[in-house]
Amino acid sequence: MTSERICLIDAVGLTPELIGDHTPVLQSLSEAGGPTGAQPLTGVTPAVTLTPQASVLTGSPPSQHGAVTNGWLYDTQEIRLWQQARQLMQGETIYEAAKEEFGDSFTTALIFSWFSQGALAADYRVIPKPWYGSDGNKVFDIHGAPASYVKDLTDTLGEFPFHTFWGPQSGSAATEWIADATAKTLRERRPNLTITYLPVLDYPFQKHGPDHPKSREALTKLDEYVGRIREAAEETGTKLVLFSEYGITSVSRPVHLNRLFREQGWLSVRYGPFGEQLDVPQSEVFAVADHQVAHVYVRDPDRVSTVKSLLEDVDGVGEVWGEAEKEAHHLDHPRSGELVALAEPDSWFTYYFWFNDDRAPDYARTVAIHDKPGYDPVEMFFDPDLTYPKLTAALTLAKKKLGFRYRMNLIPLNASLVQGSHGLPPASPEKGPVLVSPDLTPPEDPTMLDIKPWLLEEYRP
C-alpha cells in the first residue's frame, strides 16, 4: 500500500521484547501490520544516537556517512560531540532524494531529528538550540524554520521544557511536547514525510536500568505519545512507520580508558584555573568514549599494536577493532580512531581522565555536553552529597538573573551510578532495534540501510 504521507517515528530504546499487552497502542500497531507488523531491525555499530539516525536518513553505513559516533576528533584537534549541522553527515538524505525525484511539491518536517541544522531541503524544522552569551550565559530555546512554524508551535504548546530534555530533571515532559508538536504538524502542515524523535525511554533506562519501575512508567508514556501521533495520522491519511536506534542493557562497571592511557604516559593534561583539561594536541593516545564504544586515536602508527594489546587485557573491554575489523563492520572512515574499543555487555566507557576529583575540569560537575571530550550519562544525576540540589540550582539561577557569573555544580563524579547503556550489537534480536509498520509492508529481514529506499518506493503522490 503506497502513501502520499508517511510519518517516521524514532522511538529511542524500544525493542521487540518491550512491546506487549502493557503497551496497547504499540501492540495494536504491530498487530495491524500482520506477520511483518513488528520485527527486529538490524542496526549499525556503534548503536548510539547519531550513527543509526544518519544510516536511516542516508541509507548508508558509517563508513560512508561519517557519523562514526556522537562525536569525534575534528581537524582542528578538538573533540566535539552533539553537533547538529546537516553538512557533517555525508551522503544524500531521504528527503533530499524525494525532493529531487518528486519535485518541490514534496514537503518534509524534521521534528527534533538530528542533523537538521541547515537542512534546507526540509520545509519544516525544529531542533533544540540554546542561546549562548559572550559572558558564558546560556538560555534554553529551540530553533528551526520557517520562524512562523516554530513560533506557532510555542504559541500553542508553550515553551519547550528544555530542562527535561537532558540533565538531572530529564523526563517525559520533553517527549510529550515533541509528540504534540508532531501531531500538530501532521494536522496543520500535512507534510509528505515527517521524521520525529521520541527519547522518553532513553533517560530512565540509562539512569535506573531497563527493569526499574520508572523505566516501565516511561514505556507507558511512550505508548501514550505514539497514540497521540497515531490519532493525527489517521485524521490526515498519514501512514506510520516506527523504528528504534538501539536497545538499552543493564550495566554495572564503568571503564576509564583515558586514565589508563594517562598512566602509560600517553595522555597529556594541562592544569590551570579551571582544573585539568585534556591536552589533545600533546596527547599520543586518547579515547573519545561514547556509551559502550570508544574511538581510540593513536598518533604514532608504530604504537597501535601496543595500545591494542593493552586494551585487550583491560577488564570490561570485550573487543578491540583494528583496520580489518573496522572495515568488516563498515566503520572504516577517516573520522574513526585508529582503534575502536567495545565494552563487555555489563560495562561502559567514561571520558574521565583525571586521577584526583579536586583537579577535575570545571565542566565535569555540570551539564556541558559540548565541552566534555566524551559522553557523560552521569549528567542525569544530582550529586547525592547535595542535601537540597534543587534549592542549590534555584540559588544559582538567582545569581544568573542578578548578572553574576555562575556554574551549575550539581553533577556527581561517580560513574557507578549509571545502570544502563548501549552501543554494542544486541545480544539477541529481541533486545535490539525494532521496526513497526502497520500500514506499509517492509523489506524482508529489514536493516536500517533499507528504510530510505523502502520509503521512497512506498511514497506515491
C-alpha positions in Angstrom: 0.0 0.0 0.0 1.6 3.2 -1.1 1.0 6.6 0.6 1.1 10.3 -0.1 2.1 11.0 3.5 4.4 9.0 5.8 5.4 9.7 9.4 8.7 8.0 10.6 8.8 7.8 14.4 12.2 7.3 16.1 11.2 5.6 19.4 14.6 5.5 21.1 15.3 2.4 23.2 12.3 0.4 22.1 12.9 -3.3 21.4 10.7 -6.1 20.2 10.5 -7.6 23.7 9.2 -4.4 25.2 6.0 -4.5 23.0 3.1 -6.3 24.6 -0.2 -6.1 26.4 1.2 -3.3 28.6 1.7 -1.1 25.5 -1.7 -1.3 23.9 -1.0 1.3 21.2 2.3 -0.3 20.1 0.7 -3.7 20.3 -2.2 -2.7 18.1 0.1 -1.1 15.5 2.2 -4.3 15.5 -0.9 -6.5 15.0 -2.3 -4.2 12.3 0.7 -5.0 10.1 0.3 -8.7 10.3 3.3 -11.0 10.5 5.6 -8.2 9.5 4.0 -5.6 11.7 6.8 -5.6 14.2 10.1 -7.3 13.7 13.7 -6.9 14.7 15.6 -4.3 12.7 19.3 -4.9 12.0 21.2 -1.9 13.2 24.7 -0.4 12.9 27.7 -0.2 15.2 28.1 1.9 17.2 24.5 1.8 18.3 24.4 5.4 19.5 22.2 8.3 18.5 23.9 9.9 15.6 25.1 6.8 13.8 21.8 5.0 13.4 20.0 8.2 12.6 22.5 9.0 9.8 22.2 5.5 8.5 18.4 5.7 8.3 18.5 9.1 6.7 21.1 8.3 4.1 20.7 4.5 3.6 24.4 4.1 4.1 26.8 2.8 6.8 29.0 5.0 9.0 32.0 4.2 6.7 30.1 6.4 4.1 28.1 8.9 6.0 30.8 9.7 8.6 28.8 9.8 11.8 31.1 7.3 13.4 29.7 8.1 16.9 28.1 11.0 18.7 31.3 12.9 18.4 34.9 12.6 17.1 38.2 14.3 16.7 38.0 17.2 14.3 40.7 18.5 12.0 41.1 21.4 14.5 42.4 18.9 17.1 39.2 19.4 19.1 36.9 16.7 20.3 33.3 17.8 19.6 30.1 16.0 20.5 26.5 16.5 19.6 26.9 18.8 16.6 23.7 19.2 14.6 24.8 20.5 11.2 23.5 18.7 8.2 26.8 19.2 6.5 28.5 16.9 8.9 26.6 13.9 7.6 27.9 12.8 4.2 25.5 11.5 1.5 22.1 12.3 0.3 19.2 12.1 2.7 15.8 10.5 2.1 14.1 13.9 2.0 16.7 15.3 -0.4 16.3 12.3 -2.7 12.5 12.7 -2.5 12.7 16.4 -3.4 14.8 15.6 -6.4 12.6 12.8 -7.6 9.2 14.2 -6.9 9.8 17.9 -7.1 9.5 20.9 -4.8 5.9 20.0 -4.0 7.2 17.2 -1.8 7.4 18.6 1.8 9.3 17.3 4.8 9.1 18.1 8.5 12.0 17.3 10.8 11.0 17.4 14.4 14.0 17.0 16.8 15.6 14.8 14.2 19.4 15.1 14.3 21.4 16.8 11.6 18.6 19.2 11.0 20.5 22.4 11.4 21.0 23.8 7.9 18.9 21.0 6.3 17.5 23.4 3.7 15.7 20.7 1.7 13.4 20.1 4.7 10.4 22.5 4.7 9.7 22.5 8.4 12.4 22.0 11.0 12.6 22.4 14.8 15.6 21.4 17.0 16.9 22.1 20.5 19.2 25.2 20.3 20.1 27.3 23.3 21.4 30.8 23.2 25.0 31.3 24.3 26.0 34.7 25.6 29.5 36.1 25.4 29.8 36.1 29.2 29.2 32.3 29.3 25.5 32.6 30.0 23.1 30.1 28.4 19.4 30.5 27.8 17.3 27.4 26.7 15.4 27.7 23.4 14.6 25.9 20.2 15.3 26.8 16.7 14.0 26.0 13.2 12.4 27.2 10.0 10.3 28.8 9.0 10.3 31.1 12.0 6.5 31.2 11.8 6.3 27.4 12.2 8.4 27.4 15.3 6.5 30.4 16.8 3.2 28.6 16.1 4.4 25.5 18.0 5.5 27.5 21.1 2.4 29.7 21.0 0.2 26.6 21.0 2.2 24.2 23.1 4.1 26.6 25.3 7.8 26.9 25.7 9.7 23.6 25.1 10.6 22.2 28.6 14.3 22.1 27.8 15.3 21.1 31.4 13.5 17.8 30.9 15.3 17.1 27.6 18.6 16.3 29.3 20.2 16.6 32.7 19.1 15.7 36.3 15.5 16.6 35.6 15.3 14.8 32.3 11.9 13.1 31.9 8.7 12.7 29.9 7.7 16.3 29.5 10.1 17.0 26.7 9.0 13.9 24.7 5.3 14.9 25.3 6.0 18.3 23.8 7.7 16.7 20.8 4.8 14.2 20.3 2.2 17.0 20.5 4.3 19.1 18.0 4.4 16.1 15.7 0.6 15.7 15.9 0.0 19.4 15.3 2.4 19.4 12.3 0.6 16.4 10.8 -2.8 18.0 11.1 -1.9 21.6 10.1 1.1 21.2 7.7 0.4 17.8 6.2 4.0 17.0 5.1 4.6 14.2 2.7 7.4 13.0 5.1 7.6 13.7 8.8 10.5 12.4 10.9 10.2 12.8 14.6 12.2 11.7 17.7 10.8 10.4 21.0 13.5 9.9 23.6 11.4 9.2 26.7 12.9 5.7 27.3 16.5 6.9 27.0 16.7 8.7 30.3 15.3 6.2 32.9 16.7 3.1 31.1 20.2 4.6 31.4 19.7 6.2 34.8 17.9 3.3 36.6 18.3 0.3 34.3 15.7 -1.2 31.9 13.9 -3.2 34.6 13.3 -0.4 37.0 9.7 0.7 37.7 10.5 4.2 36.4 11.6 2.7 33.1 8.3 0.8 32.9 6.5 4.0 33.6 8.3 5.6 30.7 7.3 2.8 28.4 3.7 3.6 29.3 4.3 7.2 28.4 5.9 6.3 25.1 2.8 4.2 24.2 0.6 7.2 25.1 2.6 9.6 23.0 2.7 7.3 20.0 -1.1 7.1 20.4 -1.4 10.9 20.1 0.6 10.8 16.9 -1.5 7.9 15.6 -4.7 9.9 16.0 -3.4 12.7 14.0 -2.0 10.3 11.3 -5.4 8.6 11.0 -7.1 12.0 10.6 -4.8 13.0 7.8 -4.3 9.8 5.9 -0.7 9.5 7.1 1.0 6.1 7.2 3.0 5.4 10.4 6.4 3.7 10.5 8.2 3.4 13.8 11.8 2.3 14.4 14.3 2.4 17.2 18.0 3.1 17.2 19.1 0.5 19.8 18.1 -1.4 22.9 19.5 -0.5 26.3 21.0 -3.1 28.6 21.9 -3.2 32.3 25.5 -2.2 33.2 27.4 -2.2 36.4 31.0 -1.4 35.5 32.4 1.9 34.2 35.8 1.6 32.5 38.1 4.6 32.4 40.2 4.3 29.3 41.7 7.7 29.4 43.0 7.2 32.9 44.7 4.1 31.6 46.4 6.0 28.8 47.5 8.7 31.2 49.1 6.0 33.5 51.1 4.9 30.4 52.3 8.5 29.9 50.5 8.8 26.6 47.7 11.2 27.5 48.6 14.8 28.4 46.7 17.3 30.5 47.0 21.0 31.1 46.3 22.3 34.6 45.0 25.8 35.1 42.3 27.9 36.7 39.5 25.7 35.6 41.0 22.3 36.6 42.8 19.8 34.5 42.0 20.0 30.8 42.6 17.2 28.2 45.5 18.4 26.1 44.6 16.8 22.8 47.4 18.2 20.6 50.0 17.0 23.1 48.5 13.6 23.7 49.8 10.5 22.0 46.8 8.3 22.7 43.3 9.2 23.9 39.8 7.8 23.7 36.5 9.5 22.7 34.2 7.5 24.8 30.6 7.1 23.9 28.5 4.7 25.9 29.9 1.2 25.2 32.1 2.2 22.3 35.2 4.3 22.2 37.3 5.6 19.3 40.9 5.4 20.3 43.2 7.9 18.5 46.9 6.9 18.3 49.2 9.4 16.9 52.2 7.1 16.2 51.3 4.2 13.8 54.1 2.2 15.4 52.3 2.3 18.7 48.9 1.0 17.5 49.7 -2.7 18.2 50.9 -1.9 21.7 47.8 0.0 22.5 45.6 -2.7 21.1 47.4 -5.4 23.3 47.0 -3.2 26.4 43.3 -2.7 25.8 42.6 -6.3 25.2 43.8 -7.1 28.7 41.6 -4.5 30.4 38.7 -5.8 32.4 35.5 -4.5 30.9 36.8 -4.4 27.3 35.3 -7.0 25.1 36.8 -6.4 21.7 39.3 -4.1 20.1 38.9 -3.4 16.4 41.8 -2.5 14.1 41.7 -1.7 10.4 40.5 -5.1 9.3 37.7 -5.2 11.9 36.6 -1.6 11.2 36.3 -2.4 7.5 34.4 -5.6 8.2 31.9 -3.6 10.3 31.7 -0.6 8.0 33.3 1.8 10.4 36.5 2.5 8.4 36.0 6.2 8.0 38.8 8.8 8.4 37.0 10.2 11.4 37.3 6.9 13.3 40.1 6.3 15.7 43.0 4.0 14.8 41.3 1.6 17.1 37.7 1.1 18.2 37.1 -0.4 21.7 33.9 -2.2 22.5 32.9 -2.8 26.1 31.8 -6.1 27.7 28.0 -6.2 27.9 27.9 -5.2 31.6 30.4 -2.3 31.1 30.6 1.1 29.6 33.3 3.7 28.9 33.7 7.0 30.7 35.5 10.1 29.4 37.3 10.6 32.8 41.0 11.4 32.5 41.8 12.9 36.0 43.0 11.0 39.0 42.0 13.4 41.7 38.5 14.8 41.8 39.8 18.0 43.3 41.6 18.6 40.0 38.6 17.6 37.8 37.8 20.1 35.0 35.2 22.7 35.8 32.8 21.2 33.3 32.8 17.8 35.0 30.3 18.8 37.7 27.8 20.5 35.4 25.7 19.7 32.3 28.1 20.6 29.5 27.5 18.2 26.6 29.6 20.3 24.1 32.6 20.8 26.4 33.3 17.3 27.6 35.5 15.1 25.4 33.1 12.2 25.6 29.6 11.2 26.5 28.7 11.6 30.2 25.5 9.9 31.4 26.2 11.0 34.9 24.8 14.3 33.9 21.4 12.8 34.6 22.1 12.7 38.3 22.0 15.3 41.0 25.1 15.0 43.3 23.9 12.9 46.2 26.2 14.9 48.5 24.0 18.0 47.9 21.3 18.0 50.6 18.9 20.2 48.6 20.1 20.0 45.0 17.0 21.8 43.5 17.4 24.6 46.1 21.1 24.8 45.1 20.1 25.1 41.5 17.5 27.8 42.3 20.1 29.9 44.2 22.5 29.5 41.3 19.8 30.7 38.9 19.2 33.7 41.1 22.9 34.6 40.7 22.4 34.3 36.9 19.4 36.6 37.0 21.3 39.2 39.0 24.0 39.2 36.5 26.7 37.3 38.4 28.9 34.6 36.9 27.7 31.2 37.9 28.2 27.5 37.4 25.7 24.7 37.9 27.9 22.4 40.1 25.2 19.8 40.5 26.6 16.7 38.9 28.4 13.9 40.8 31.7 12.3 39.7 30.5 8.8 40.5 30.2 6.8 37.2 29.0 3.8 39.1 25.6 5.5 39.4 24.8 4.7 35.8 22.7 1.5 35.4 22.0 1.2 31.6 23.9 1.7 28.4 24.1 0.8 24.7 26.4 0.9 21.7 27.0 -2.8 21.1 25.2 -5.2 18.7 22.3 -6.7 20.6 22.7 -10.0 22.5 19.6 -11.2 20.6 17.2 -9.8 18.0 14.5 -9.3 20.6 16.8 -7.0 22.6 17.8 -4.8 19.7 16.2 -2.2 17.4 12.6 -2.8 16.2 10.7 -1.8 13.1 6.9 -1.4 13.4 4.9 -0.9 10.2 1.2 -1.2 10.5 0.3 0.2 7.0 3.3 -0.5 4.7 4.9 -3.8 4.0 8.6 -3.6 5.0 11.5 -5.4 3.3 12.2 -8.9 4.4 14.7 -9.0 7.3 15.0 -5.2 7.3 18.1 -3.3 8.1 18.5 0.4 8.9 20.0 0.9 5.5 16.8 -0.4 3.9 14.5 2.3 5.3 15.4 5.1 2.9 14.9 3.2 -0.4 11.9 1.4 1.0 10.0 4.6 2.0 11.0 6.3 -1.3 9.4 3.3 -3.1 6.3 3.5 -0.9 5.7 7.2 -1.5 3.5 8.0 -4.4 2.0 11.5 -5.0 
